[in-house]
């Protein structure tokens, strides 16, 4: 495949890249950044035309490890908002769990419809220098980016149609259908055709493109908080045909804003009374409220032990050695070695709230040291792992750039892992940060299918 791409004249490759970018722009495949001098400006999502390829055997191992991890994290959430065995039996310290900003005491005792809290997960994966897959971080609240996976694939098919005719690449196009089916399975009232809606903060949100994209792919309504109301502990949507019952809400807003009667009183994004309807089992919320405790970076080091505790299995996927600054001895080590470590804020995402010690200035290291001393619970540290690289187009030629991978796992009555996921790439030479808001981009991820023997069979 790489030989076929490399055989293209450079001008032809540039032309196809320009066509791909024009397609993204026409389709509104953009994101907004709110943290720099161009705050709020919409940008085309950076895309590299050279795909990332994952062999079938590698994918089978990764898929099994992802299923195992989500099963354990699902059990962990049910436990911390229920009997709390993992804390009473000292598998994880109670202060780590209940001290998490993602832990919501208001959810204790609530059993969600179908017992599922992690309906959609995005697990960030890296490969170490030996080629082993390692979990870098868990995203169990509102993992984003899957719309780019589907758009990347559509653009690649148009840009390199002949290569797709010959390649045995597993499809990703049925993600919307799979997600809609999984959420419908967990509707609380057993209706034959449950109403599923996507709750968005609105067009000004940086991920609004994804919200509207998924609504189209899933065949469901895109709503804002003002479109919904609660009566008799049931949720209704306002329509031209009058109020209609809502069974499942795929919420793309933070937990703090979903119900001003329970959480932030100043929220105009959520629905008053929504938590009461949820507690009564009258509506399914995806993802579950309070999931943030399970993807807190201070909980991450305990996940292997949680797998052993809840599943009685050894973890199939490794993870990065992590120092928890809430532990005094580990905090001392971190403060003494800030120049060689990567320090992360436990509840930040997107590459923010992070110090990359080997690349930081003396002043940045001193500032981070002060923050850690003031609030050690808010920080963890890890050795800088050398990420694997993939060939990436730089404008004139292909060059190695660091990549990670975010596979998506959908859970209803069963679990399904999207074959591939979002491969994010650090487009800047020497950079370790792959987030689009920090100068990164994405690649199409090709999981090879070894169950077919010929291009004709693959097309069938």
C-alpha positions in Angstrom: 0.0 0.0 0.0 2.8 2.4 0.9 4.6 1.5 -2.3 1.4 2.4 -4.3 1.1 5.8 -2.6 4.9 6.4 -3.0 4.6 5.7 -6.7 2.4 8.8 -7.1 4.1 11.9 -8.4 4.5 14.4 -5.6 2.3 17.0 -7.3 -0.5 14.4 -7.7 -0.2 13.6 -4.0 -0.4 17.3 -3.1 -3.4 17.6 -5.4 -5.2 14.8 -3.6 -4.4 16.2 -0.2 -5.9 19.6 -1.3 -9.0 17.8 -2.5 -9.3 16.0 0.9 -9.0 19.3 2.7 -11.7 20.9 0.5 -14.0 17.9 1.2 -13.5 18.4 5.0 -14.3 22.1 4.6 -17.4 21.5 2.5 -18.7 18.9 5.0 -18.0 21.2 8.0 -15.4 18.8 9.5 -14.0 21.4 11.8 -13.2 22.0 15.4 -12.9 25.2 17.5 -10.1 26.1 19.9 -10.9 28.3 22.9 -7.5 28.7 24.5 -5.3 30.8 22.2 -5.3 34.2 20.5 -7.7 32.9 17.9 -10.2 31.7 20.5 -13.4 30.3 19.0 -12.1 30.2 15.4 -13.3 27.2 13.4 -10.5 25.2 11.8 -10.5 22.3 9.4 -9.4 19.1 11.2 -5.8 18.3 10.1 -5.7 15.1 8.2 -2.7 13.0 6.9 -3.4 11.0 3.8 -1.0 8.2 4.7 -3.0 5.7 6.8 -1.9 3.9 9.8 -2.1 0.1 9.4 -2.7 -2.4 12.1 -2.3 -6.2 11.4 -5.1 -8.5 12.2 -3.3 -10.4 14.9 -2.3 -7.2 16.7 -5.9 -6.0 16.6 -7.3 -9.2 18.1 -5.0 -8.8 21.1 -5.9 -5.1 21.4 -9.6 -5.8 21.1 -9.6 -8.5 23.8 -7.7 -6.2 26.1 -10.1 -3.3 25.5 -13.2 -5.5 26.2 -11.5 -6.7 29.5 -10.7 -3.2 30.6 -14.2 -1.8 30.0 -15.8 -4.8 31.8 -13.6 -4.1 34.9 -14.2 -0.3 34.8 -18.0 -0.9 34.4 -17.8 -3.2 37.5 -15.8 -0.5 39.4 -18.4 2.2 38.7 -21.2 -0.1 39.9 -19.2 -0.8 43.0 -18.2 2.7 44.0 -21.8 4.0 43.6 -23.0 0.8 45.3 -21.5 -1.5 48.0 -18.0 -0.1 47.7 -16.2 -3.4 48.1 -13.1 -2.3 46.2 -12.5 0.4 48.8 -13.5 -1.6 51.9 -11.1 -4.4 50.8 -8.3 -1.9 50.2 -8.0 -2.5 46.4 -8.1 1.3 45.9 -7.9 3.9 48.7 -11.3 5.5 49.5 -9.7 8.9 49.5 -8.5 8.5 45.9 -12.1 7.6 44.8 -14.1 10.0 46.9 -11.5 12.8 46.4 -11.9 12.7 42.7 -13.7 15.6 41.0 -15.4 13.1 38.9 -17.0 11.3 41.9 -20.6 12.4 42.4 -22.1 11.4 45.7 -25.5 12.3 44.2 -25.3 9.1 42.0 -24.9 6.7 44.9 -27.6 4.1 45.0 -28.8 4.8 41.4 -29.0 1.7 39.3 -29.0 2.7 35.6 -31.2 0.9 33.1 -29.6 -2.3 32.0 -26.8 -1.8 34.6 -24.7 -0.1 32.0 -22.8 3.2 32.7 -20.1 3.1 30.1 -22.1 3.1 26.8 -19.3 4.6 24.8 -15.6 4.5 25.8 -12.6 5.9 24.1 -9.3 4.4 25.4 -6.1 6.1 24.4 -3.5 3.6 23.3 0.2 3.9 22.6 2.9 1.5 21.5 6.2 1.4 23.3 9.6 0.9 21.5 9.1 -2.9 21.7 5.8 -2.6 19.9 3.6 -3.5 22.9 0.2 -1.8 23.2 -0.1 0.3 26.4 -3.1 2.1 27.8 -2.3 5.8 28.2 -5.6 7.0 29.5 -9.3 6.1 29.8 -12.1 8.3 28.5 -15.5 7.3 29.9 -17.5 10.5 30.1 -18.0 12.0 26.7 -15.2 10.6 24.5 -15.1 12.6 21.2 -13.5 12.1 17.8 -15.4 9.2 16.3 -16.9 11.5 13.6 -13.4 12.1 12.3 -12.8 8.4 12.1 -15.8 8.0 9.8 -15.1 11.1 7.7 -11.4 10.1 7.4 -12.5 6.8 6.0 -14.9 8.4 3.5 -12.3 10.8 2.2 -9.7 8.0 1.9 -12.1 5.9 -0.2 -12.6 8.8 -2.6 -9.0 9.8 -2.6 -7.5 6.3 -3.2 -10.3 4.2 -4.6 -8.1 1.6 -6.3 -6.1 0.9 -3.2 -9.3 0.2 -1.3 -10.4 -2.2 -4.0 -7.3 -4.3 -3.3 -6.8 -3.8 0.4 -8.5 -6.0 3.0 -9.5 -3.3 5.4 -12.2 -3.8 8.0 -15.2 -1.3 7.6 -16.1 1.3 10.1 -19.2 2.8 8.4 -21.8 1.0 10.6 -20.7 2.8 13.8 -23.8 5.0 13.9 -26.1 2.0 13.5 -24.3 0.0 16.1 -24.5 2.9 18.6 -28.2 3.5 18.0 -28.9 -0.2 18.4 -26.9 -0.5 21.7 -28.6 2.5 23.2 -32.1 1.4 22.1 -31.4 -2.0 23.8 -31.1 -0.2 27.1 -34.2 1.9 26.9 -36.0 1.7 30.3 -39.5 0.9 29.2 -39.2 -1.9 26.7 -40.7 0.1 23.9 -40.3 -1.5 20.4 -39.1 1.8 18.9 -37.6 3.9 21.8 -36.9 7.5 21.2 -33.1 8.3 21.3 -31.9 11.9 21.3 -28.5 13.5 21.4 -28.2 16.3 23.9 -25.8 19.0 22.7 -24.7 22.3 24.4 -25.4 24.0 21.0 -23.6 25.2 17.9 -21.0 27.1 19.8 -19.5 24.0 21.3 -16.2 22.9 19.9 -17.5 19.4 19.1 -20.9 20.5 17.6 -19.9 19.1 14.2 -19.7 15.6 15.8 -23.0 16.0 17.6 -24.9 16.8 14.4 -22.9 14.2 12.4 -23.8 11.4 14.8 -27.5 12.5 14.9 -27.6 12.0 11.2 -25.7 8.7 11.3 -27.9 7.3 14.1 -31.1 8.6 12.7 -32.1 10.4 15.9 -32.9 13.9 17.0 -30.3 16.5 18.0 -31.7 18.5 20.9 -30.6 21.2 23.3 -31.7 21.4 27.0 -34.4 23.9 26.2 -36.0 21.3 23.9 -36.6 18.9 26.8 -38.6 19.0 30.0 -39.5 16.6 32.8 -43.0 15.9 34.0 -44.0 13.2 36.5 -40.4 12.1 36.6 -40.4 11.4 32.8 -38.5 13.2 30.1 -40.3 14.7 27.1 -39.2 16.5 23.9 -41.1 19.4 22.4 -42.1 18.7 18.8 -44.4 20.2 16.2 -46.7 17.3 17.0 -46.7 18.1 20.7 -44.7 16.6 23.6 -43.2 13.2 22.9 -41.6 10.8 25.5 -37.8 10.4 25.4 -36.3 7.1 26.4 -32.6 7.5 25.9 -30.4 10.6 26.0 -26.9 10.4 24.6 -25.6 13.4 26.5 -22.7 15.4 25.1 -22.5 17.9 27.9 -20.6 17.7 31.2 -22.3 16.2 34.2 -22.1 19.5 36.1 -24.5 21.1 33.6 -27.1 18.4 33.1 -29.6 19.3 35.8 -29.6 22.7 37.6 -31.7 21.3 40.4 -28.9 18.9 41.4 -25.6 20.2 40.1 -24.7 23.7 38.9 -27.6 26.0 39.6 -26.6 28.5 36.9 -26.7 25.9 34.1 -28.9 26.7 31.1 -27.7 23.7 29.1 -29.3 21.0 31.0 -32.8 19.9 32.0 -34.4 20.6 35.5 -35.5 17.3 37.0 -33.5 15.1 34.8 -31.7 13.4 37.6 -35.0 12.5 39.3 -36.1 10.8 36.1 -32.8 9.0 35.9 -33.0 7.9 39.6 -36.5 6.5 39.0 -35.2 4.5 36.0 -37.4 6.4 33.5 -34.6 7.5 31.2 -31.3 6.1 30.1 -28.4 8.5 30.2 -25.4 7.7 28.1 -22.8 7.9 29.3 -23.8 7.4 32.9 -23.6 10.3 35.4 -20.5 10.2 37.6 -18.3 8.2 35.1 -15.5 10.7 35.6 -14.3 9.0 38.7 -13.3 6.0 36.6 -11.1 8.0 34.1 -9.5 10.1 36.8 -5.8 9.9 36.2 -5.2 9.1 39.9 -7.4 6.0 39.5 -5.6 4.8 36.4 -2.7 3.2 38.2 -5.1 0.9 40.1 -6.9 -0.4 37.0 -4.7 -3.6 36.8 -5.7 -4.4 40.4 -9.3 -3.7 39.6 -9.2 -6.1 36.7 -7.8 -8.8 39.0 -10.3 -8.0 41.8 -13.5 -7.9 39.7 -12.7 -10.3 36.9 -10.1 -12.6 38.5 -8.0 -12.2 35.4 -4.6 -10.9 34.6 -4.6 -7.6 32.5 -4.2 -8.2 28.8 -2.9 -4.7 28.2 -0.1 -3.0 30.0 0.0 0.6 31.0 2.5 3.3 31.8 4.2 3.4 35.2 2.6 6.2 37.2 3.5 8.2 40.3 0.6 9.5 42.3 1.4 12.8 43.9 -1.2 12.2 46.6 1.2 9.7 48.1 3.9 11.6 50.0 6.9 9.4 49.0 5.9 9.4 45.4 5.3 13.2 45.5 8.8 13.7 46.8 10.2 11.6 43.9 8.2 13.6 41.4 9.3 17.0 42.8 12.9 15.8 42.7 12.7 14.6 39.1 10.3 17.1 37.4 12.8 17.7 34.6 12.6 14.1 33.4 8.9 13.3 33.9 5.6 14.0 32.3 3.2 15.6 34.8 -0.5 15.6 34.2 -3.5 17.2 36.0 -5.8 14.3 37.0 -9.0 15.8 35.6 -7.7 17.6 32.5 -7.8 16.4 28.9 -6.8 17.5 25.4 -3.1 18.0 26.3 -3.9 20.8 28.8 -2.6 21.0 32.3 0.5 19.0 31.4 4.2 19.4 31.9 6.7 17.6 29.6 9.8 17.9 31.8 12.5 17.2 29.2 11.1 20.0 27.0 10.1 22.4 29.7 11.9 25.6 30.8 13.4 26.1 34.3 10.6 28.5 35.1 7.8 26.1 33.9 9.3 23.4 36.1 9.4 25.7 39.1 5.8 26.8 38.5 4.6 23.2 38.3 6.5 22.3 41.4 4.6 25.0 43.3 1.3 23.8 42.0 2.0 20.2 43.0 3.1 21.3 46.5 -0.2 23.3 46.9 -2.5 20.5 45.7 -0.7 17.1 45.3 -4.0 15.2 44.8 -4.5 17.0 41.5 -1.4 15.6 39.8 0.2 12.4 38.7 3.5 11.9 36.9 4.9 9.3 34.4 8.2 8.7 32.7 8.2 10.1 29.1 7.5 7.1 26.9 8.9 7.2 23.4 5.8 6.8 21.2 5.8 4.8 18.1 5.9 6.7 14.8 4.2 6.4 11.5 5.0 7.8 8.0 3.4 11.2 7.7 3.2 13.7 4.9 5.1 16.9 5.7 4.3 18.8 2.5 7.3 17.7 0.6 7.9 14.1 1.6 7.0 11.4 4.2 8.7 11.6 7.6 8.2 9.8 10.9 5.8 11.5 13.4 4.6 10.2 16.7 1.1 8.6 16.9 -1.4 7.3 19.4 -4.7 5.5 18.9 -8.2 6.0 20.4 -10.4 2.9 19.8 -14.1 3.2 20.6 -16.0 0.6 22.5 -19.8 0.6 22.4 -21.8 -1.3 25.1 -25.4 -2.3 25.1 -26.4 -5.8 26.0 -23.1 -6.8 24.5 -19.8 -5.0 23.6 -18.5 -4.0 20.2 -15.2 -2.5 19.4 -14.9 -0.3 16.3 -12.2 -1.8 14.1 -9.5 0.8 14.3 -10.3 4.2 15.8 -8.8 7.6 15.7 -5.1 7.6 15.1 -3.8 11.0 16.2 -0.5 12.3 15.0 1.9 14.9 16.2 2.4 16.9 13.0 5.1 19.1 14.4 8.6 17.7 14.2 9.8 16.5 17.6 6.4 16.9 19.3 4.8 14.4 21.6 1.4 16.1 21.7 -1.1 14.6 19.3 -4.2 16.6 20.2 -5.7 18.7 17.4 -6.0 21.7 19.8 -2.2 21.4 20.4 -1.1 21.2 16.8 -1.9 17.5 16.1 -3.9 15.9 13.4 -5.3 12.5 12.4 -4.9 9.5 10.1 -7.3 6.9 8.8 -6.7 3.6 10.8 -6.7 0.5 8.7 -7.3 -2.8 10.6 -6.4 -5.6 8.2 -8.9 -8.4 7.7 -7.2 -11.8 7.4 -10.5 -13.7 6.9 -10.6 -12.9 3.2 -8.4 -14.2 0.5 -9.0 -12.0 -2.5 -10.0 -8.4 -3.4 -13.3 -9.7 -4.9 -14.1 -11.6 -1.7 -13.2 -8.5 0.4 -15.6 -6.4 -1.6 -18.4 -9.0 -1.1 
